Every structure is written in C-alpha cells, then in structure tokens.
C-alpha cells in the first residue's frame, strides 16, 4: 500500500508543479488554489508512504516521478524542446526509479 501512496504522491507532485507555472506567481486564483491543494495532498501521501519505505528510497522515487512527469508534460502540453539528450536522461531517471524500487524489494525479502 505504501508504494501505491508513493506513486500517487509523485503523480500529484506533477500536478502542483504545473500548477505553479499556471498560477503565474500565485496571481491567478484557481490555479493557485489547485496548486496548494495538490501540494498538501502530495506531501500528505509522501509522509504516509515514508512510514514503511526508507526515506532515501521514498524521496528519490517521489522527486523522480515528479521531475520526469513534469518534464514529459512540459514537452507534450507546453511544447518544450525535445532533444535526444533530454529523452536519454529521462529514460535514465525512470530506470533509476524502477531500480530503486527493485532493490528495496530485494532488501525487504532478505530481511524476512
């Protein structure tokens, strides 16, 4: 369950990161409210997940999902530049996130 909460927390981080852009320095009311709500939800879920997932793994995955997801949304939604290098490092980031999850699962199995 903690892993599901962590993934949802990372996905909600994408929403509030985009909300920051759309809020234009918190001068736009609706995007500002959405941003604040998703910030609270994101950190609440992140904190819940850290009850059982090691902090280093949880934080890396949380920020990794947010960073990669926000970059992908920036490319798709905001028409940000796409380059081979950007795509390569997004894949490296995503593989790192998956790797952390797999290594953490191995550590849990060894502890049993």
N, CA, C and O of each residue as an XYZ file, in Angstrom:
448
protein
N       0.816     -1.201      0.000
C       0.000      0.000      0.000
C       0.862      1.268      0.000
O       0.517      2.267     -0.632
N       1.991      1.208      0.723
C       2.865      2.383      0.794
C       3.396      2.765     -0.582
O       3.537      3.947     -0.893
N       3.691      1.753     -1.408
C       4.208      2.036     -2.747
C       3.149      2.710     -3.604
O       3.467      3.598     -4.396
N       1.919      2.307     -3.460
C       0.830      2.950     -4.208
C       0.692      4.404     -3.770
O       0.539      5.295     -4.605
N       0.746      4.646     -2.452
C       0.673      6.024     -1.944
C       1.827      6.856     -2.475
O       1.651      8.023     -2.826
N       3.014      6.252     -2.533
C       4.184      6.987     -3.021
C       4.051      7.339     -4.502
O       4.403      8.444     -4.914
N       3.554      6.417     -5.286
C       3.351      6.687     -6.714
C       2.309      7.786     -6.908
O       2.500      8.690     -7.721
N       1.213      7.707     -6.162
C       0.180      8.751     -6.258
C       0.746     10.092     -5.804
O       0.446     11.128     -6.399
N       1.562     10.076     -4.752
C       2.197     11.311     -4.279
C       3.069     11.917     -5.380
O       3.045     13.129     -5.595
N       3.835     11.078     -6.075
C       4.668     11.565     -7.174
C       3.839     12.139     -8.312
O       4.203     13.150     -8.912
N       2.722     11.485     -8.602
C       1.843     11.979     -9.667
C       1.192     13.304     -9.278
O       1.026     14.190    -10.116
N       0.825     13.435     -8.005
C       0.231     14.710     -7.568
C       1.286     15.817     -7.548
O       0.955     16.996     -7.669
N       2.562     15.431     -7.395
C       3.629     16.431     -7.487
C       3.674     17.041     -8.888
O       3.937     18.233     -9.043
N       3.419     16.231     -9.890
C       3.372     16.738    -11.264
C       2.290     17.805    -11.385
O       2.505     18.852    -11.996
N       1.133     17.536    -10.803
C       0.014     18.481    -10.884
C       0.382     19.804    -10.231
O       0.158     20.866    -10.810
N       0.955     19.746     -9.009
C       1.242     21.026     -8.362
C       2.412     21.754     -9.013
O       2.468     22.983     -8.972
N       3.339     21.026     -9.607
C       4.434     21.694    -10.315
C       3.900     22.459    -11.530
O       4.312     23.588    -11.797
N       2.988     21.833    -12.253
C       2.366     22.507    -13.396
C       1.497     23.663    -12.901
O       1.437     24.727    -13.518
N       0.833     23.429    -11.781
C       0.020     24.493    -11.180
C       0.838     25.722    -10.849
O       0.360     26.847    -10.996
N       2.079     25.518    -10.399
C       2.937     26.673    -10.113
C       3.145     27.525    -11.361
O       3.137     28.754    -11.294
N       3.332     26.860    -12.498
C       3.515     27.596    -13.756
C       2.230     28.333    -14.133
O       2.257     29.502    -14.517
N       1.115     27.630    -14.016
C      -0.172     28.204    -14.406
C      -0.654     29.287    -13.447
O      -1.440     30.150    -13.837
N      -0.196     29.253    -12.202
C      -0.617     30.245    -11.207
C       0.087     31.587    -11.397
O      -0.315     32.589    -10.806
N       1.131     31.609    -12.217
C       1.868     32.850    -12.510
C       2.219     33.613    -11.232
O       1.821     34.760    -11.030
N       2.989     32.917    -10.370
C       3.406     33.570     -9.126
C       2.261     33.766     -8.153
O       2.254     34.724     -7.381
N       1.304     32.874     -8.186
C       0.102     32.921     -7.337
C      -0.732     34.181     -7.567
O      -1.341     34.715     -6.641
N      -0.749     34.644     -8.819
C      -1.597     35.784     -9.167
C      -2.910     35.349     -9.814
O      -3.827     36.156     -9.966
N      -3.003     34.070    -10.196
C      -4.226     33.512    -10.777
C      -4.894     32.650     -9.707
O      -4.290     31.700     -9.209
N      -6.137     32.978     -9.353
C      -6.795     32.365     -8.204
C      -6.985     30.849     -8.329
O      -6.522     30.099     -7.470
N      -7.656     30.396     -9.380
C      -7.980     28.970     -9.499
C      -6.723     28.105     -9.580
O      -6.621     27.133     -8.832
N      -5.767     28.411    -10.449
C      -4.547     27.592    -10.468
C      -3.789     27.633     -9.129
O      -3.157     26.648     -8.745
N      -3.851     28.748     -8.436
C      -3.190     28.857     -7.135
C      -3.837     27.925     -6.120
O      -3.140     27.247     -5.365
N      -5.155     27.890     -6.099
C      -5.879     27.010     -5.170
C      -5.604     25.547     -5.500
O      -5.345     24.739     -4.608
N      -5.662     25.215     -6.782
C      -5.375     23.832     -7.209
C      -3.951     23.442     -6.800
O      -3.727     22.336     -6.307
N      -3.008     24.333     -7.000
C      -1.617     24.073     -6.640
C      -1.480     23.795     -5.149
O      -0.831     22.824     -4.760
N      -2.071     24.616     -4.328
C      -1.974     24.452     -2.871
C      -2.629     23.147     -2.425
O      -2.087     22.435     -1.579
N      -3.778     22.838     -2.984
C      -4.463     21.585     -2.624
C      -3.594     20.385     -2.984
O      -3.414     19.478     -2.172
N      -3.057     20.382     -4.201
C      -2.242     19.243     -4.623
C      -0.904     19.178     -3.881
O      -0.361     18.092     -3.682
N      -0.377     20.320     -3.477
C       0.831     20.332     -2.646
C       0.560     19.619     -1.321
O       1.352     18.783     -0.885
N      -0.543     19.948     -0.698
C      -0.903     19.338      0.585
C      -1.132     17.836      0.418
O      -0.615     17.034      1.196
N      -1.903     17.462     -0.594
C      -2.190     16.042     -0.836
C      -0.887     15.286     -1.121
O      -0.659     14.204     -0.582
N      -0.052     15.858     -1.959
C       1.201     15.223     -2.342
C       2.080     14.937     -1.123
O       2.561     13.816     -0.952
N       2.286     15.936     -0.286
C       3.147     15.747      0.873
C       2.500     14.861      1.934
O       3.206     14.139      2.639
N       1.192     14.901      2.061
C       0.494     14.002      2.981
C       0.721     12.545      2.571
O       1.073     11.709      3.404
N       0.520     12.244      1.284
C       0.716     10.877      0.794
C       2.178     10.452      0.899
O       2.474      9.308      1.242
N       3.084     11.373      0.604
C       4.514     11.108      0.726
C       4.873     10.757      2.169
O       5.612      9.803      2.413
N       4.357     11.517      3.111
C       4.626     11.260      4.529
C       4.072      9.905      4.965
O       4.722      9.182      5.721
N       2.881      9.563      4.496
C       2.295      8.258      4.818
C       3.154      7.128      4.264
O       3.376      6.125      4.943
N       3.635      7.283      3.045
C       4.452      6.241      2.415
C       5.761      6.033      3.168
O       6.265      4.913      3.253
N       6.310      7.121      3.717
C       7.592      7.016      4.411
C       7.492      6.292      5.750
O       8.514      6.055      6.394
N       6.308      5.943      6.172
C       6.183      5.152      7.400
C       6.809      3.780      7.228
O       7.305      3.198      8.192
N       6.789      3.251      5.991
C       7.338      1.911      5.765
C       8.437      1.859      4.711
O       9.198      0.892      4.666
N       8.533      2.860      3.878
C       9.573      2.879      2.838
C      10.732      3.735      3.358
O      10.502      4.825      3.882
N      11.964      3.261      3.221
C      13.117      4.051      3.683
C      13.113      5.449      3.057
O      12.767      5.609      1.886
N      13.495      6.446      3.836
C      13.406      7.844      3.407
C      14.195      8.121      2.127
O      13.708      8.836      1.251
N      15.401      7.570      2.005
C      16.210      7.815      0.802
C      15.542      7.289     -0.447
O      15.506      7.966     -1.474
N      15.016      6.089     -0.360
C      14.316      5.482     -1.496
C      13.035      6.252     -1.794
O      12.750      6.576     -2.947
N      12.263      6.542     -0.744
C      10.984      7.233     -0.931
C      11.183      8.608     -1.564
O      10.469      8.979     -2.495
N      12.160      9.362     -1.052
C      12.365     10.710     -1.571
C      12.860     10.686     -3.009
O      12.415     11.484     -3.834
N      13.776      9.778     -3.313
C      14.283      9.678     -4.686
C      13.162      9.322     -5.659
O      13.079      9.885     -6.750
N      12.317      8.405     -5.270
C      11.215      7.995     -6.152
C      10.176      9.110     -6.267
O       9.694      9.401     -7.361
N       9.838      9.724     -5.154
C       8.864     10.832     -5.139
C       9.310     11.960     -6.061
O       8.553     12.402     -6.925
N      10.534     12.418     -5.873
C      11.019     13.529     -6.703
C      11.286     13.090     -8.138
O      11.124     13.873     -9.074
N      11.699     11.829     -8.309
C      11.947     11.323     -9.659
C      10.684     11.271    -10.492
O      10.673     11.686    -11.651
N       9.611     10.754     -9.890
C       8.321     10.725    -10.603
C       7.890     12.145    -10.941
O       7.448     12.426    -12.055
N       8.024     13.035     -9.964
C       7.630     14.427    -10.198
C       8.457     15.101    -11.275
O       7.919     15.787    -12.144
N       9.772     14.903    -11.216
C      10.658     15.544    -12.193
C      10.445     14.994    -13.594
O      10.292     15.754    -14.551
N      10.435     13.670    -13.712
C      10.250     13.063    -15.032
C       8.865     13.378    -15.582
O       8.722     13.736    -16.751
N       7.860     13.245    -14.748
C       6.493     13.523    -15.196
C       6.301     14.964    -15.615
O       5.652     15.244    -16.623
N       6.868     15.880    -14.843
C       6.744     17.299    -15.182
C       7.478     17.606    -16.480
O       6.991     18.390    -17.294
N       8.630     17.005    -16.679
C       9.371     17.209    -17.935
C       8.576     16.670    -19.121
O       8.515     17.305    -20.174
N       7.971     15.504    -18.948
C       7.176     14.913    -20.035
C       5.952     15.771    -20.336
O       5.631     16.008    -21.501
N       5.268     16.238    -19.295
C       4.111     17.118    -19.501
C       4.551     18.424    -20.160
O       3.849     18.958    -21.018
N       5.714     18.934    -19.758
C       6.231     20.158    -20.381
C       6.446     19.987    -21.874
O       6.166     20.892    -22.660
N       6.941     18.830    -22.256
C       7.157     18.540    -23.679
C       5.830     18.428    -24.413
O       5.648     19.019    -25.477
N       4.901     17.665    -23.841
C       3.621     17.393    -24.516
C       2.686     18.593    -24.467
O       2.128     18.986    -25.491
N       2.511     19.177    -23.288
C       1.491     20.209    -23.088
C       1.995     21.611    -23.438
O       1.280     22.396    -24.061
N       3.228     21.919    -23.033
C       3.738     23.274    -23.215
C       4.662     23.414    -24.414
O       5.206     24.490    -24.661
N       4.840     22.327    -25.159
C       5.660     22.385    -26.364
C       7.123     22.680    -26.093
O       7.796     23.297    -26.918
N       7.625     22.240    -24.931
C       9.030     22.461    -24.623
C       9.906     21.630    -25.555
O       9.478     20.620    -26.112
N      11.118     22.080    -25.702
C      12.055     21.456    -26.638
C      12.329     19.997    -26.278
O      12.480     19.640    -25.109
N      12.389     19.169    -27.319
C      12.735     17.761    -27.159
C      14.063     17.533    -27.864
O      14.264     17.954    -29.004
N      14.960     16.861    -27.162
C      16.234     16.510    -27.780
C      16.558     15.078    -27.402
O      15.984     14.516    -26.469
N      17.482     14.504    -28.142
C      17.898     13.134    -27.841
C      18.475     13.060    -26.431
O      18.220     12.099    -25.705
N      19.238     14.056    -26.048
C      19.833     14.082    -24.716
C      18.782     14.147    -23.621
O      18.883     13.449    -22.611
N      17.773     14.985    -23.822
C      16.702     15.109    -22.832
C      15.965     13.784    -22.681
O      15.689     13.350    -21.562
N      15.650     13.150    -23.787
C      14.951     11.857    -23.735
C      15.824     10.786    -23.088
O      15.338      9.981    -22.294
N      17.106     10.778    -23.426
C      18.030      9.805    -22.839
C      18.045      9.920    -21.318
O      17.930      8.918    -20.612
N      18.187     11.140    -20.821
C      18.283     11.307    -19.377
C      16.939     11.111    -18.667
O      16.916     10.748    -17.491
N      15.837     11.342    -19.351
C      14.534     10.989    -18.773
C      14.433      9.471    -18.610
O      13.947      8.986    -17.589
N      14.892      8.726    -19.615
C      14.904      7.264    -19.506
C      15.829      6.803    -18.381
O      15.490      5.887    -17.632
N      16.993      7.434    -18.262
C      17.918      7.084    -17.175
C      17.249      7.328    -15.824
O      17.355      6.501    -14.918
N      16.564      8.457    -15.691
C      15.857      8.782    -14.454
C      14.778      7.746    -14.154
O      14.671      7.263    -13.027
N      13.987      7.410    -15.155
C      12.925      6.425    -14.961
C      13.487      5.046    -14.613
O      12.949      4.359    -13.744
N      14.562      4.640    -15.283
C      15.186      3.356    -14.944
C      15.759      3.386    -13.530
O      15.733      2.373    -12.832
N      16.273      4.531    -13.105
C      16.765      4.676    -11.738
C      15.658      4.509    -10.715
O      15.847      3.873     -9.679
N      14.500      5.086    -11.014
C      13.345      4.957    -10.121
C      12.931      3.492    -10.013
O      12.703      2.979     -8.917
N      12.839      2.832    -11.155
C      12.462      1.409    -11.165
C      13.519      0.586    -10.424
O      13.183     -0.325     -9.668
N      14.781      0.907    -10.642
C      15.862      0.202     -9.964
C      15.793      0.343     -8.454
O      16.002     -0.633     -7.732
N      15.504      1.545     -7.965
C      15.371      1.745     -6.527
C      14.245      0.896     -5.948
O      14.380      0.321     -4.868
N      13.149      0.826     -6.667
C      12.017      0.002     -6.212
C      12.427     -1.461     -6.148
O      12.134     -2.145     -5.168
N      13.101     -1.944     -7.182
C      13.513     -3.347     -7.216
C      14.522     -3.667     -6.114
O      14.427     -4.713     -5.471
N      15.478     -2.781     -5.897
C      16.478     -3.003     -4.855
C      15.821     -2.979     -3.483
O      16.172     -3.779     -2.617
N      14.885     -2.082     -3.277
C      14.199     -2.010     -1.991
C      13.395     -3.282     -1.743
O      13.344     -3.772     -0.615
N      12.763     -3.824     -2.793
C      12.032     -5.087     -2.661
C      12.977     -6.221     -2.281
O      12.628     -7.068     -1.458
N      14.185     -6.246     -2.880
C      15.169     -7.272     -2.543
C      15.589     -7.163     -1.082
O      15.736     -8.177     -0.399
N      15.784     -5.928     -0.595
C      16.170     -5.717      0.802
C      15.079     -6.213      1.746
O      15.374     -6.793      2.792
N      13.814     -5.983      1.374
C      12.700     -6.442      2.204
C      12.646     -7.974      2.247
O      12.386     -8.559      3.298
N      12.894     -8.620      1.095
C      12.876    -10.079      1.040
C      14.005    -10.673      1.876
O      13.807    -11.689      2.542
N      15.190    -10.054      1.851
C      16.322    -10.545      2.627
C      16.061    -10.408      4.116
O      16.550    -11.214      4.908
N      15.291     -9.391      4.507
C      15.019     -9.156      5.924
C      14.029    -10.187      6.484
O      13.951    -10.379      7.698
N      13.284    -10.841      5.608
C      12.260    -11.806      6.062
C      12.859    -13.097      6.466
O      12.141    -14.011      6.870
